[in-house]
């Protein structure tokens, strides 16, 4: 008589009913691979069978964690919103002694992909060109991000119209850097930090702020 298969606890929520069998991958594994495929190959290559073959697991493993392909796509969109949009909102709301320090808080989002995933943001924007729903999400995200940057300038005494214009210059410049995939070293970018800040805010940054942010940025893996 065959022994009954031993139950395996659900790895995402131990309070759920146990799963049976040899579960080789987790929900995070599926999401990590799906994100990588989306970023490097596009949404058209996000297919359940293809993902399962890459991980060398049966396709049925997918359905432990997702109802179907749209459910996976929605999970990726939710991760993008949390990782990218909410990161900008949170950083813009951080306390700062002056507007230049506040702008440096904004820049901290982009120093490496652990905070703001540039590849994911670009991939979602590319996806949005062919999907009306995703395009609406991009438009909403840009509005939310711009509102956070504008509020940052308003808190530091800028008039409404000035805060709006400076927020747009700052935000769209940063997104443009990613879209154009400019090849600059961290040393080159940090060499422009002081005049960049003066251009964005109209105020001279302190040498201490330049030194502090430069040290922070140089210690990271990515580029601001």
C-alpha positions as CSV (number, residue, x, y, z in Angstrom):
1,X,0.0,0.0,0.0
2,X,1.4,3.4,-1.0
3,X,2.0,5.9,1.7
4,X,0.0,9.1,1.5
5,X,1.9,12.1,0.3
6,X,3.1,14.3,3.1
7,X,1.6,17.8,3.2
8,X,3.7,20.8,2.5
9,X,2.9,24.1,4.2
10,X,2.0,27.0,2.0
11,X,5.2,29.0,2.0
12,X,3.5,32.4,1.6
13,X,0.9,31.9,4.4
14,X,1.4,29.1,6.9
15,X,-2.2,29.5,8.2
16,X,-3.6,28.3,4.8
17,X,-4.4,24.7,4.2
18,X,-1.3,22.7,3.5
19,X,-0.3,21.8,-0.1
20,X,0.4,18.2,-1.0
21,X,3.4,17.0,-2.9
22,X,6.9,18.2,-3.7
23,X,6.5,22.0,-4.3
24,X,9.7,23.1,-6.0
25,X,9.0,26.8,-6.5
26,X,7.3,29.6,-4.6
27,X,5.1,32.4,-5.6
28,X,8.1,34.7,-5.4
29,X,10.0,32.4,-7.8
30,X,7.2,32.8,-10.4
31,X,7.1,36.5,-9.9
32,X,10.9,37.0,-10.1
33,X,11.1,35.0,-13.3
34,X,8.0,36.8,-14.8
35,X,9.5,40.2,-13.9
36,X,12.8,39.3,-15.6
37,X,11.0,38.1,-18.7
38,X,8.9,41.2,-18.8
39,X,11.9,43.5,-18.5
40,X,14.1,41.7,-21.0
41,X,11.7,40.2,-23.5
42,X,8.4,41.9,-23.2
43,X,4.9,41.0,-22.0
44,X,4.3,38.9,-25.1
45,X,6.8,36.3,-23.8
46,X,5.0,35.9,-20.5
47,X,3.4,32.5,-21.0
48,X,2.7,30.0,-18.3
49,X,4.1,27.0,-20.2
50,X,7.3,28.9,-21.1
51,X,7.8,30.1,-17.5
52,X,7.3,26.6,-16.2
53,X,9.8,25.1,-18.7
54,X,12.4,27.7,-17.7
55,X,12.1,26.7,-14.0
56,X,11.8,23.0,-14.9
57,X,8.5,22.5,-13.1
58,X,5.1,21.3,-14.2
59,X,2.7,24.0,-15.4
60,X,0.3,22.9,-12.6
61,X,2.7,24.5,-10.1
62,X,1.6,27.9,-11.4
63,X,-1.9,27.4,-10.2
64,X,-1.0,27.0,-6.6
65,X,-0.3,30.8,-6.6
66,X,-2.2,32.3,-9.5
67,X,-5.6,31.8,-11.0
68,X,-4.5,32.4,-14.6
69,X,-2.1,34.5,-16.7
70,X,-4.1,37.8,-16.1
71,X,-3.7,37.2,-12.4
72,X,0.1,37.0,-12.8
73,X,0.1,40.2,-14.9
74,X,-2.0,42.0,-12.3
75,X,0.5,40.8,-9.6
76,X,3.4,42.3,-11.6
77,X,1.5,45.6,-12.0
78,X,0.8,45.7,-8.3
79,X,4.5,45.1,-7.5
80,X,5.4,47.9,-9.9
81,X,3.0,50.3,-8.3
82,X,4.4,49.5,-4.8
83,X,8.0,49.4,-5.7
84,X,8.2,52.4,-8.0
85,X,5.3,54.8,-7.5
86,X,5.0,54.4,-3.7
87,X,8.8,54.7,-3.3
88,X,8.7,58.1,-5.0
89,X,5.8,59.2,-2.9
90,X,7.4,58.1,0.3
91,X,10.8,59.7,-0.5
92,X,9.2,63.0,-1.4
93,X,7.5,63.1,1.9
94,X,10.6,62.6,4.0
95,X,11.6,65.5,6.2
96,X,14.3,67.8,4.8
97,X,16.1,70.9,6.1
98,X,15.7,72.7,2.7
99,X,14.5,72.1,-0.8
100,X,17.9,70.8,-2.1
101,X,17.9,68.2,0.6
102,X,14.4,67.3,-0.4
103,X,15.4,66.9,-4.0
104,X,18.3,64.6,-2.9
105,X,15.7,62.5,-1.1
106,X,13.9,62.2,-4.4
107,X,17.1,61.2,-6.1
108,X,17.7,58.5,-3.5
109,X,14.8,56.5,-5.2
110,X,16.9,56.1,-8.3
111,X,20.4,55.3,-7.1
112,X,19.9,51.6,-7.4
113,X,17.2,49.1,-8.6
114,X,16.4,47.9,-5.1
115,X,14.5,51.1,-4.5
116,X,13.1,52.0,-7.9
117,X,13.3,49.3,-10.6
118,X,14.1,51.3,-13.8
119,X,13.9,48.3,-16.1
120,X,10.5,47.4,-14.7
121,X,9.3,51.0,-15.2
122,X,10.4,51.0,-18.8
123,X,8.9,47.6,-19.5
124,X,5.5,48.7,-18.1
125,X,5.6,51.8,-20.3
126,X,6.4,49.7,-23.3
127,X,3.6,47.4,-22.5
128,X,1.2,50.4,-22.1
129,X,1.7,51.3,-25.8
130,X,-0.3,48.2,-26.7
131,X,-2.7,47.9,-23.8
132,X,-5.2,50.6,-22.9
133,X,-5.7,49.4,-19.3
134,X,-1.9,49.5,-18.6
135,X,-1.7,52.9,-20.4
136,X,-4.3,54.3,-17.9
137,X,-2.3,52.9,-15.0
138,X,0.8,54.6,-16.4
139,X,-1.0,57.9,-16.7
140,X,-2.4,57.5,-13.1
141,X,1.1,56.7,-11.8
142,X,2.6,59.8,-13.4
143,X,-0.1,61.9,-11.9
144,X,0.5,60.5,-8.4
145,X,4.3,60.9,-8.7
146,X,4.0,64.4,-10.0
147,X,1.6,65.3,-7.2
148,X,4.1,64.1,-4.6
149,X,7.0,66.0,-6.2
150,X,4.9,69.1,-6.5
151,X,3.8,68.8,-2.8
152,X,7.5,68.6,-1.9
153,X,8.2,72.0,-3.5
154,X,5.1,73.5,-2.0
155,X,6.2,72.5,1.5
156,X,9.4,74.5,1.0
157,X,7.6,77.7,0.1
158,X,7.3,77.7,-3.7
159,X,4.2,79.2,-5.3
160,X,1.7,76.8,-6.9
161,X,2.7,77.5,-10.5
162,X,6.4,77.4,-9.7
163,X,6.1,74.2,-7.7
164,X,4.2,72.6,-10.6
165,X,6.7,73.6,-13.2
166,X,9.7,72.6,-11.2
167,X,8.2,69.3,-10.3
168,X,7.6,68.5,-14.0
169,X,11.1,69.5,-14.9
170,X,12.6,67.3,-12.2
171,X,10.4,64.3,-12.7
172,X,10.4,64.1,-16.5
173,X,14.1,64.8,-16.5
174,X,14.7,61.7,-14.3
175,X,12.3,59.5,-16.3
176,X,14.0,60.7,-19.5
177,X,17.4,59.7,-18.2
178,X,16.1,56.1,-17.8
179,X,14.3,56.1,-21.2
180,X,17.4,57.3,-23.1
181,X,19.6,54.9,-21.2
182,X,22.4,57.5,-21.0
183,X,25.8,56.0,-20.3
184,X,27.3,58.0,-17.5
185,X,29.5,57.0,-14.7
186,X,28.5,57.8,-11.1
187,X,31.5,60.1,-10.9
188,X,30.3,62.1,-14.0
189,X,26.8,62.4,-12.6
190,X,27.9,63.5,-9.2
191,X,30.2,66.1,-10.8
192,X,27.0,67.7,-12.0
193,X,25.0,67.4,-8.8
194,X,25.5,71.0,-7.5
195,X,24.5,72.7,-10.8
196,X,21.7,70.2,-11.3
197,X,20.3,71.1,-7.8
198,X,20.7,74.8,-8.5
199,X,18.8,74.4,-11.8
200,X,16.0,72.4,-10.2
201,X,15.5,74.6,-7.1
202,X,17.0,78.0,-7.9
203,X,19.0,77.7,-4.7
204,X,22.7,76.9,-4.1
205,X,23.1,73.6,-2.3
206,X,25.4,73.4,0.7
207,X,28.8,71.7,0.3
208,X,27.9,69.4,3.1
209,X,24.8,68.2,1.3
210,X,26.8,67.6,-1.9
211,X,29.4,65.6,0.0
212,X,26.8,63.6,1.9
213,X,24.7,62.6,-1.1
214,X,27.8,61.9,-3.3
215,X,29.1,59.5,-0.6
216,X,25.7,57.8,-0.5
217,X,25.4,57.5,-4.3
218,X,29.0,56.2,-4.7
219,X,28.3,53.5,-2.2
220,X,25.4,52.1,-4.3
221,X,25.4,49.8,-7.2
222,X,23.3,51.8,-9.7
223,X,23.3,55.3,-11.2
224,X,21.0,58.1,-10.1
